[in-house]
Amino acid sequence: MPSDNDEVYESLIEGFRPKLRELIMVQQVLEHLHFIDNEQKERITKKVINEGDRAAAELLIDAVTRKPHSPGWFRAFVVALEEAGCGRAADYIQVKLPEPEVEAENDYFVKLVELMHPRLLGMQTKEVLVHCVSQKLLTQADGEIIDAATTNQGSRIGASELLRRIVRGRDGWFSTFLDVLRETNHQNLYYDLTGSSPGCHKQGSDLKLPSLKVETTRGEATTEESPAAAESCDCPQELIADGTDSGTAAKSPEKADIVLRDYQTEVARPALEGKNIIICLPTGSGKTRVAVYITKKHLDNRRAEGQSGKVVVLVNKIPLVEQHYVAEFLPFLKRAYKVERVSGDSPLKISFTEIVKNNDVIICTAQILENYLERSNKGEDEGVDLSDLTLIVIDECHHTQKGGVYNHIMLRYLKQKHKNRRLKKEEKETLPLPQILGLTASPGVGGATILMKAEEHILRICANLDASKIMTRSLGEFKKEQRKKVLKIEDRKEDPFGDVIEKIMNAIHLHAELSPTCDLGSQNYEQWVVQTERKAATEEDQKVRVCAEHLRQYNEGLNLSNTIRMCDSFSFLNKFYEEEMKKKTTPDDEEKIQITNTERFLFNLFQENKEELRELATKPEYENDSLSKLRANILQEFSTRPSARGIIFTKTRRSAIALSQWIQENSKFADIGVKASHVIGGGDQSVVKPMTSAEQRDVLTKFHKGEINLLIATTVAEEGLDIPACNFVIRYGLVTNEIAMIQAKGRGRAEDSSYSLVEVKNSGVAEKEVVNEYRTTMMDKAIEKIRALEQEEFDKRIMEYQMQAIMENRVLAKKKKQKGMKNENPSDVKFSCRGCNEPACSGEDIEIIEGMHRVNLTPKFRELFIQRENTTLQERHLDYETNGYIACKKCGERWGSMMLYRGLECPCLHVKNFVVTLKGKNITKCTKWSELTVRFSAFDYADHASQVAQSSDDEDE
């Protein structure tokens, strides 16, 4: 009869299955499991051979937990794990769990060994093995297997097997392994793993273990973190700011103390206790007001403790700087604290560093802070450190993901956090870090299609923000339900205007011998024609390139005729061809510049169809149904509401401008009081002239005051706009992701607000909206699952994602650094002896044999080293052999080996034995040539051989 505890044991094993997969050495465990029959053992053994331990561990666990159980099966499994050297796995299923910090640290050490694996394979395996067995890092059986692998397959295979086994050991294995490396004179490997420098520690000094990151790479990672920071700066060195008592500040009335609603108080609670959190509340529910309240309490508490507080509020768009400053932070805080805003549009030029010093609350775009953090990292005077701040509020924090400026800032934070852990263990002083408060209406699901991936996406955002909780609450009686409708369209019965454009496009396809496989006017066609143009430009095929450029314009014309009026489409195409013709004439004497046959064909093709297009564009019976549905919707909203105010979101700048003009020119809209204007982005990615921040602010101010009551906007207005009186939102042929949908809906904050979606041909918006609704539901479920996690489990997963982010950043920084080195001049690279710092040579003296051996045959270099025999080194190949090594003549430090290559003696340098500088700056980690990616000259065998022959002839004479 099965034991009452069997189900408990099964549950434990299943619960720790992911850990067991990583920790079990299947073959060794099988040898000690006697309750599994031989047939099962054979299947598991084949799995080990064919697919490795992890895959085989699944079969093993299935076999162990399969019913019926033999008496004592669980204890037998624990003993088998112990005997096989898998003590850590045994601890897990016996619930002997390490502290979360210890486990996270151990996981990092495992990843560190994986990262350093190629370097560690160079160890003297047999020597290290003896010490590992004596120190109980490995069992006797492990030792026999590793010794056999080393003898039969070589030292590197044995080293790989050794590393694979020691990382499965109990906590403390890493410290013991470091001791083994030091005892066996593997100092370079020891330094690599600890992040220490040979020059910094003498023998016998008390070297500390690394924490959750390797300190030697910190400088490399942080300096490479944002190479484009200076280029993308919102403003120059002298940043721009306003004083709190000038300009708009004077217009901000002082407000009474902040009173929060119950749900706002609840989500703020952990932040008031000093914890890092994310507040996730729907748009219009007062997230920013909660942030102001937390900011005030934070500053009040620090002042009461006799400490100063410094709060930075980060936004991702310039208009939001002014909005948060005028509407939220200044009115509530100016009585007790100095509040300032900084952006590229403010009138006074003041150093950002001084602004931080002289104010309590600073509202700015994130890039400004990132630029000044980078300045401080580079040691420049005018910089800002994270330790200067006590609270960072991050608005729209769902952007804290890879590549974003928010993430660059938070990566600096995470690196310092994990460095502080190490410093604390070493009882050294740590750097203070600010509290983090993230605000978002929707973290999104990151394109996930299943709940598990959505949960992972949200947890990664929490990890990036170092959040201990994600706070969200039902709004209860304060929740505003929107009326939603989707307006579907009917295909045009006739579209002669579009038919003419398609006829022109097909003629161009024929001329350029192009065969697109997608519908004209579709997004897929747009992508195809862009790729075709790029490919043709690369291949210098001018005929196809020019045709692709014109096809792109016609495709845009088709889109415009499906989205707005045909006359707007014709105007766009006509203007394009007028501009193209201007390019072919000189400004002084109107003399024509050479026109190719293809250009002549394209110009004539448009001219032949121009009048027909112009005539068709004037016939309203052929207009698209989308515009009719939009017209009816706007008229309904303004005729049924006493004070209508709405936003229409559209896809492109051109369509926003054209829709605004259409509404302004239509007398029916004017009769019911519609006052329309557009707001578009400020970037220069589009050929359409962008709006300046001042122009954007002017339109939004008028909209806020009611001077404009219908705003036609691109996605620039989706996030953050505070327009409480907006009572209808229309998305016109525009659907992106679930975050944008939630943000767009949130613009309608008034009572009885509505949300409409108008279809446009080829947009697929109705189907995309259904997907977004599904993703929103999945996101809500994922958030609830995350909130239901035990804090210990939450913290553990957050730690894993943080370590992954740090490791990925280190690898990326290293790749960027190596990529940059490739373009450096070899003469800028200098090599000095690692033992005595004596200059040895420069990169221009080095040549490469067979793409891998770096040699220096200059006479000057030969005078600096001595050559010694090394009987243990006997590498023989087809064209070269090595049987000795070269060493510094001054201090005896090994520099490399003497290689005999096709009859020539070639001093071969090992870079790990040199101090390497590039343009006078030390390359801190350069232990193998692959880390120094400068392009050295190829070895010229004929030249060197002829020199040796000439020298021999001279001696014979």
N, C-alpha and C positions, 0 to 999 in steps of 0.2 A: 504494500500500500504506500503511495507516495507521501512524503513528509508534508506537513502543513506549511513548511517554509519554502517548498519548491517554487511556488508561484512568486514569492518574494525574491528568491535567487534569480529566477528567470527575468523578472522585472529589472533587477539590478544590472544583469548582463546586457539586456536590451537597451537600457538607459545609457550605458557606457559603451555601446557598440562602436560609435565613431572613434572613441579613444582607443579601444581595444584593437581596432583595425590598424592604428598607427603604431601600437606598442608591442604587438605579439610577434615573436619570431616563431613562425608556424612549425617548421621542421623540428626544432628543438622541443617545443611544447608537445608535439605528437608523440615523441619518444617516451614521454612520461605520462601519457594518457592511456590507461588500460581498459577503460570502459567503452572506447570507440572501436568498432570491429575493423578488421584488416581491409575489407573492401572500401569502406569509407576513407580509411587512412591513405589508400592508394589514390583515390580520387583527389583528395586534398593535396597529396604530394605532387601529382601531375599539375594541379593548379599552381602550386608554388613554382614549379619549373617553367611553366608556360607563361604565367601572368604575374608572378611575384607574390610577396607576402600579403599585401593589402587585399587583393582579390581572394587569396586562399584563406585569409582570416575570416572572411564572410562564411565560407563553407565550414570552417572549423567551429565557429560560434553556433552555426545552425546545428551541427552534429552534437555539440555539447548540450544545447538546450532542447534537443529533440526528445519527446516523450515516447515510452515511459522511461523514467529515470532509474538508474541503479542506486542502491543505498550509498550515501556518502559522496555522490557525484560532484556536488559543489565543492566540498573540501578537497577532493581529488584534483579538481580543475585549478584551485588556488595553489596547491602544492606543485602541480605541473608547471604553472607559471613561475613560481619561485625557483624551482630547480632549473628551469630553462633560462634563467637570468632576466625574466620579465617581471621583476618585483614591483615596478611601478603599476603595471597592469593589474597585478594581484591586489595592490592597495586600493585601486579604484573600486573593484567589485566587492571589496570588504568595507567600503565607505570610509576608508582612511584617506580622506581628501586633504590635499595641501591647502594652505591659505590662498585666496584668489591672487594676491600679489606674488606669492611664491610660484604658483602655477603659471601666471602670465610671464614671469621672469624665465621660468624653465622653457616655456614655449619659444620665447625669444632666442634663448641659447641654441635651441634646436635649429631655428631658422638661420641663425648666425653661422652655425657649422655647415648647413646646406649651402649658404652663400659663399663660404670660404672653401668649399669642398675641393675645387680644382687645385687650390694652393696647398691644402693639407695633404693631398695625395703625394707630395714630395717628401713626406716624413720617412725616417728610417724605421720601417714598419716593425721589424722583428724586435728592435731595441725598445720601441714604444710599447709593443705588445707585452713584453715581459713585465714591465712596470704596471701596465693596466691590470694584468691578472693578479699581480702581487697586491695591488691596491683595492682588489675586489670590484673594480670597474667592470670586469669581464669574468665569466665563469671559466673553469678549466676546459669545459667542452667548447666554449667560444674560442678560447685560445688555440685549441687543436685545429679547429676549422679555419681560423685566420692564418695560422702558421702553414697549413697545407696550401691554402690559396696563394700565400706569398711565395712558397717554394715552387709551386707548379705553374703559376700564372704571372708572377712578378710582384714587386713591392707595391706598385700602385693599386693593383687589384686587391691585394691584402689590406692596404690602407683603407680602401673604399669599404671593404667588409668590416673592418674595425670601427670605422665611423658610424656605419649603419647600425651597429650593435650598441655602442656606448650611449647614443642619444636616447635609448629606451630605458636607461637606468633610472634609479630613484633620484630625488632631489639632492643636489650636491655633486652630481657627476661632473658638471662643468668645471667646478673649482678643482676637483681632483685631477681632471684631465689637464688643466693648466699647469698644475704642479708636476705632472708627468712630463709635459713638454719642456718645462724648465730644467728638470732633473736630467733629461736626455739631450740637453744642449740644443734644443730646437727654439732658440731665442726669437728668430724672425717670426715663426708661427705663433709663438706666445705673444709677441708684440702685435701681430695682426689681429688676434682674437681679443686682446684686452684694449686695443686702441692706444697703446703706449708707444713711445718712441725710444729707440735704442739709446739716443743721446740724452734722454731725460732720466734714465735709471741706471744706476751702477749695480753691479752684482751684489746680491744680499739685501738690496733695498726692499721695503715692504710695499710691493705693488698690489693695488686694489683690483677687485673684479670689476668688469664693466657692468653697467646697468642696462636699461632697455634700449640703449643705442650706443654705437661705437663713437667715442668722442673725436677720434682723429678725422672722421669724415664730416664732422659737423660743419666746418668752415666751407668745405667743398659744396655740400648740399645747399647750405643757405645762400651762398653767393650765386649759385646757379638757379635758385628757385624761381626767380622771375626776371629772366634776361631782358624782357621787353618792358620792364617796369618804367624805365626812364622814357621810353618812346611813347608809352600809353598814358603818361602823366596828364592829369586834368589841367595842370597849370605849370608854369615855369618855377624856377627856384624861389622866387618871391611869390608866395601864394597870396590869395586874395581873401579878405574877410571884412566883416562889418562890425562896428562897435555896437554894443547892446542898446545904446541910447540914441541911435541915429537911424534915419531912413525908416524902413518898415517896422523896426523894433518899437519905435514910438507909437505905432498904430496898433500894437498888440496890447490889449487891455489886460491888466493884472487880474487873475482869477482867484477865486477862493480855494480853500483846501480841497484836494481831490477826494471825491466820495465814490468808491467802487461798488458795483453790484456784486451780489453773492458769488456768481460764477467767476467774476474777475478776481475777487479776493481769494477764491480757492486756487485758481491757477497761479497766482502770484506767490502763494505761501512758501514754497521751497526757495524761491529766489530771495525772499525776505530773510531766510535763514542762511543766506550766503552761498547757496548751491548753484551750479551751472544747470540751466534748464532751457528747454524750448517751449514756448507758448504757442499752441496751435489752435486758433479760433477763427471762425468764419470772418470774411471781409465785412467790415462795418460793425463788428462786435466790440470794438474798443481796445484792440491789442496795444496800440500806441499809447493810449491813456494809462493802461496798466504799466507800460514801460516807464512812463513819466513818474508814476507813483513809486515804482521800485527804485528809480534813480534818486528820487527825493529822500526816501527812507535810507538808502545806501549812504548818501552824503550826510544826512542827519546823524546816523549812527557813528560814522567815522569822526564827525565833528565832536560828538559827545565823548568819544574815546580819546580826543586830543590829537587826532590824525587828520591829514588832509585827504580828500577824495578827488579822483580825476576820472570823469566819465566821457567816453567817446561813443557817439551814436553813428553807426555806419549805414549808409544807404547806397543803392546801386544805380540811382539816376539823379542827375543834377536837380530837376524840379522838386524832388522830394526833400532836398536840403532845406529849401525855403519853406516848404509846407510844414515840416516837422518843427522848424524853428519858430515860425509865426503862430501856428495854430495850436501847438501842443507844449513844447518844452519851455519856451520863453514866458508865456503867460503864467504858468504855474510855479516857475522856479526863480524868476528874476528878482523877487523880493529878498531872497536869501542867498542866491548864488549867481555867479557870473556865467552867462550862457553866450556862446558864440557859434556862428556857422561859417563854414569854409567851402568854397566851390570855385570853379573857374570863372564864375560870373559876378562875384562880389566886387565892389568898387575899391576897397582899400587894400594896398599891397603890404602885407605883413608876413614875416616868416612864420611858417606853421609851427615850428619848434617853440617860438615865443608865444604863439596863441595857446598851445598846450600848457605852457608854464603859467600863463596869466589868467586862465579861465578854469572853471569847475566842470562845465559841460561843453563839449565841442561836437557839433553835428557836421559831418563831412561825407564826401564820397569815399568809398573804400580804397580806391586807387591812391588817393592822397596819403592815407595812413601807410599803405604798403610801400609807397615810394620813400617815405621818411624812415620806416623801419629798415629798409634796404640801405639807406644812407648810414644809419647807425651801425649796421652789420659790417659795412665797408670801412668803418672808423672815421667817417666824416663828422665834422663838428655839428652841422645843422641836421641832426637826426633825432629820432624818437625811439625809445625802447618800450617793449611791452610792460616792463617793470615800472615804467612811469605812470601807468594807468591802473585804476582799481576796478573799473567796470567797463565792459564793452557790450553795447547793445547792437545787435545785427538784425536789421530790418530785411524782410524777404529772405530769411536765412536758408530757404530751400536751395538757394544758389550756391551753398557751401559744398561744392562738388569739384571734381578734378578739373583743373584748368582755370577755374574761376578765381577772381582776386580775393574773395572771401576765404577760399580754401588756402591760398598762399599765406594769408595772415594767420589762419588757424594752424597751418602746418608748422609755422614758427613757434606757435604756442605749444603744440604737442611735443615738439622736439625738446623745448625747454622743460616741459613738465616731466618728461621721462629722464632728462638729465638731472633734474632736481631729485628724482627718486634715488639715483646713484649717489649724488652728493649727500643726501640725507643718510644713506647707509654708511657712507664714509665719515659721517659726523662733520661734514663741511657745510659752509654757509650756502643756502639756496637762494635763487632769485625769486622774488615775489611775482606772482602772475595775477592778472585781473580776473574778476568774476565774469562769466559769459552769459548773456541773455539773448536767445534767438527768438525771433518773431516770424510767424508764417501763417497763412490761411490754408496752405496745402503743401505738404512735403512731396506729394506725388508718389508715383510707383516706379518711376525710372524705366518705363517701357515694359514692366513685368506683365506676364500673362497668367501667372499663378501666385497664390497668396504668399508662399514661402519667399519668392523673389521680391515681392512687394515689401515684406517684412524686412528682408535683408537691406533693401534700398534705404528704408527709413532709418534702420539701425546705423547704417554707414553715415548718414547725415548727423545722427546723434553723436556718433564717434568723432566725426570731423569737428563738431562744436563742443566736444568733451562734455556733453550733457548727461547729467545723472538721471534725468527724467524728461519725458515729453508730456506736457500738461495740456489737457483739453477737457472741456466740460460741455454738457448740454446747456443751451441758452434758455431753455424753459419758456417762460412767458415773453422773453425778449426776442425770441427767434422770429424772423420775418420770412414768411413763405412767399415765394414768387410764383406768379402765373407764367407758365411756360407754353410756348407753341412753336411748332415747326411748320414753316410755309413752303410746301413743295411746289415745284413749277412744272409746266407742260412744255414739251419741246415745241419750237417754232414749227408751224405748218410749212412755212417757206422762210428761207434765209438766203436771199440772193446776194446780199452783201458778203456774208461769210463764204458763199460759193465762189465768188470772184477772188477773194483772198486765197482760198484753197487752190483754185486754178493757177494762180500766180506761183504759189509755193510748189505745186507739182511740176510746173515748168522749170523752176530752179533745180528741183531734184533731178530732173532729166538732164539739164545742162551740166550739173556737177557730178552726175552718175552716183547719186545717193539713193539709198533705199531704206527709209525709216520704217520701223515695224509697229509704231504706236500712232494713236489718233492725233491728227493735227489739232492744236489748241490745248492739248492736255499737258499736265505737269510732267509726264514721262517724256513727251516730245521736247519740252523745254530742257530737260536734263540731257537728252540725246544730242540736241543741237549744240549745247554748251560743250559737251565732251568732244563732239566732232570738230568744233572750232579750235579747241585746245590741241587736239591731235594734229590737225592740219598745220597749225602754227609751229608746232614742234618739228614736223616733217618738212616745213617750208613749202607747203602746197598752197600757194596763194589763191588759186582758183577756188578750191574747196573752202579755205578760210573765209574769203570774202562772201561766198554764197551762204555759208553757215551764219555769218554775222547778219545778213539780210533776212534769212529765214527766221532768226530769233526775233527780229523786229515785227515780221508778219505774224508770228505766233503770238506776240504781245498784242498786236492789233486784233487778232481773233478773240483773245481773252477779254480785251476791252469791249468789243461788240457784244460779248456774252454777259458782261458784268454791268456796263453802263451804256451810254448811247453810241449808236453807230457814228454819229458826227464826231464824237470824242476819239473814236478809233481812227477815222479818216484824218482828223487833224493831227494826230500823233504820227501816222505814216507819212503824211505830206510834209510835216516839219522835218522828219528824219531825212527825207530825200532832198529837201532844200539845203539842209546842213551838209549833206554829202557832196552836193554840187558846189557849194561854197569852198570846200576843201580843194576842189580841182581848179580854182582860179586864184591868181595873185591879187593882193589888195590894191596895187597901184594902177596897173594898166589893164586889169581884167583879162590878162593873157591866160589861156587855158594850160593847166598842167597835164602831163601825159595821163591818159585814161586807158586802162587795159581793156582787152576785148570782153572779159567777164564783167567788168564794171559797166561798160557800154551796154551790154546785154541787160544788166539789171536796171539801169536807168531807163532804157527804152521800154522794158517790160512794165515798169510802174507808169510811165507816161501813157502807154497804150491803154491802160485800164483806169487811169486817174479820173476821168470825167464820169465814167460809169459808176465808180465808187462814190464820187461826190453826189451824184444824183440819187443813188439808192440810200445814202445816209440821211436824206431829207424826208424819207417816207416813214411816218410813225407806225404804219400797219406792220412793219417788219421788226419793230423793237422787241427786245427779249422780255420774257414773262417775269424774270427776276425783278426788273425795274418796276413793273406794274405792281407786283406784290409788295415791294418796298414802299411805293407811293401810297398804296392803300393802307399799309400799316402805320405810316407816319401820320396820315390824315386821321385815322381812327384814334391814335394816341392823343393828338392835339385837340380833337373835337370832343373827346369824352372825358377829359381831365380839366379841372379848373386852372391848374398851373402845371403844364407838362414841361418836363426837362429830361432829355435823353441823350444817349450816346449810340452812334452807329460804328461798329468796328468793321474794318475792311482790310483786305490783304496787303495792298500796295499803296505807296505814296501817291502814285498817279491816279489810282481809283478814288482815293480820299479827296484829292483836289477836285477831280471831275464830278464826284457826287455833290460836293459842296457847291460847285458852280451850278449844277443842275437844279438843286433845291433853290438857290438864290434867284435863278432865272425863271422859276415856275411861279406864276401869279397865284395859283391855288394855295400854295404853301404860305405865301405872304398874307393872304386873306385871313388865315386862321392864326396868324401870329408867330409863324416859324421864323426864327432868326438863327441861321446856320453859319458855322465856320469849321475849319479843319485844323487838326494838330497832328504833325508827323514827326519822325525822328530827326535827331541832330547829327547823325553820322554821315559820312560821305561815301558809303558803300554803293549808293544808288546814283544813277545818272540824273535823277530828279533832284533839284536844289533842296538841300535840307533846311530845316527851321533852326534858327539859333535858339539858345536857351531863353533869351529875353523874349523872343517871339512866342515861344511855347508858353512862358509864364504869363504873358499878356493875354493870350487867348483863354488860358485856364482861369485867370482872375475874372475876366468878363463872364465866363461861364458860371463861376461861383457866385457872382453878383446878379446873374440873371440877364445881363445884357446880351448874352448868347444863350439860347435854350436848346439848341441841337448841335452836338459836337460830332463831327465825322473824324475818326481817329484810326491810326494804325495801332499795332500792338504796343506802341510806346505808352499808351494810356491805360493798359490793362492792369498794371501793378501800382498800387499805392495811392492813386488819386483819391483825395478825400472830398467827395461831393455828396453830402448827405441828402440833398433834395432831389437827386437824380431818380426818376421814377420809371424809366423804361430803358432797356438795353436791347439793341438789335445787333446780331452778328450776321453780316452780309457776306455770304459765301466764304466765311472764314472759320475754320475749326483746326486747332493745333493739338495740344495735349490736354490732359485733365486739369493741370494746374492753371493753364490759360482760361479754360472754361469756368473754373471756380472763381478766378480773379475777375473775369468779364462779368459774370453774374453779380459779383460783389459790388460792381460799380452802381448797381441799382439799390440804393440803401433806404429809400423812402418807403412809407407804408403803401401797401397795394401796388408794389412795383411789378413789372412784367419783364420777361426775358424771351426774345423771339429769335428764331434762326431762319434765315431766308436762303433757300438753295440757289446756287448758280451752276450753270452747265459745266460739267467736267470737274466740279469741286468735290463731289462725294461727301458733302458736309453732313447730310442726314445720317449716313452710315457711321461716319467718324464720331458723331455726337453720341450715338448708342454705345460705341466702344468707350468713350470718355465717361459716360454714366456708369458703365460696368467698372471701369478703373477707379472711379471715385468711391463706389461701394467697397471695392477690394481694399482701397487705401484706408477707409474707416475701420474695416475689420482688422487690417494689419496693425493699425495704431492701438486698437483695443487689445490685440494679442501681446503687443510689446508692453503695454501698461500692466498687463496681467502677469508678466514675468517677475519671478523673485528678484530682488535687487542684486543678489549675488550673481545670478545667471546673467542679468542685464549687464552688470559691470564687467563680467568675464568676456562677453561677446564684444562689448565696446572696446575693451583692451586689445582683443585680437584684431579688430578692424583698424585701430590706431597704429598698431605695430606694422600691419600690412601697408598702411599708407606711408609710414616713415620709411620702411624698407623699399617700397616702390619708388619713393622720391629719391632715395639714395642712388638706386640703380639708374634712374632717369638722369639725375644730375651728373653721374659718372659718364653716361653715354654722351650727354651734351658737351661735357668737358673734353672728352676724347674727340668728338666731332670737330670741335673748335681747334684742337691741336693739329689736325690734319693740314690745315692751311698755314701753319706756322713755318717760318724759315728754319731749317736745321741748324743754321749758324747761331740762332738765338738760344739753342739748348746747350747747356754746359754740364759736364760731368766732373765731380770731385770725389776723391777717395773717401769712402764712408768711415775709414779708420782714422785718418789724419787730416781730412779736408784739403789735401793737396790737389790742385787742379790737374785733371788727367787729359781731357780733350773736349772738343765741341762736336755738335751733331754733324757739321760739315765734313768731319774726318771719318765718319762711320758709313760703312756700306753694308748692304744686305745680300747674303748668299742664299739662294733658293727660297727667298721670301721669309726666312726665319732666323738665320744666324747673323748677328750684328758683329762685324769685324772692323778693326782699325789697323791698317798696314802702313801708317805714316811713320817715317823715321823718327820724328820727335816723340811719338808715343812709345816706340820701342826702347827709348832711353829711360822711360819712367817705370818699367816693371822688370821683375826677374822671373825666370822660368824654372819650374820645379817638376820633377817626375811625380806621378801619382799612380802607383801600381794598382790601386783599387778601381781606377777609372779606365775602362777598356770598352769604349763604344766603337764598333767598326761598321761602316756602311760602304756603299759602292764607291763613292767618290771622295769620302773624307773619313778621317779617324781622329780620335782625341786620346792622348795618352799622357797628358801633363796639364798643369794649370799655371796661370800667370798671377803674380802678386805684386802689390805696391813695393817699390824699391825702398821707400822711406819707412813704412810701418809694417810691411808684411801682410797687410789685408788682402785676401783673395779678390781678384778682379774678374776672373773668368777662366777659360781653358785655352790651351794652344791646340788649334785644329790644323790638321794636315789635309788641305783640300786640293786634290788633283796635283799633288807635288809641291804646292805652295804652303808655307807655314803662315797661318792666319790667327792672330790673337783674337779670340772670340769673347766679347764682353757679356757679363751677366749683370743686368741693370740693378738687381737687388743689392749689389755690392758698392753702389755709387750713390752719392747725394746728387740729385738732378734738379737743375734750375731752368726755368723758362723765362727769358727776358728779366733775369735777376730775381725771380720769385721762386721759392722752393716748391717743388711738387711733393706734397707731404706723403702721399702714398703711391709709390712706384716700385713695386716688387717684381713685376714681370713686364716684358716688352709690350704686351698687348695693352697695357695701361698708358703707354707713351706712343700715341698714334701719329707722331710727326713722320712725314714721308722722307725717309733717308734714301740716298742714292743706291741704285742697284750695283752689285759687285761687277767690276769690269775685269774678267779673268785675263783676257788677251793683253790688256794694258799692263797689269801687274806681272804677268809671266814674261812679257818682253823686257820689263825693267830688270827682273831677276836675271834673265839671260844676258842682257847688256852688262850687268854688274859682273857676271861670271866671266864674260869675254875680257873685260878690263883686267880682272885678276889674273887671267891666263897670260895676258901680255906682260 
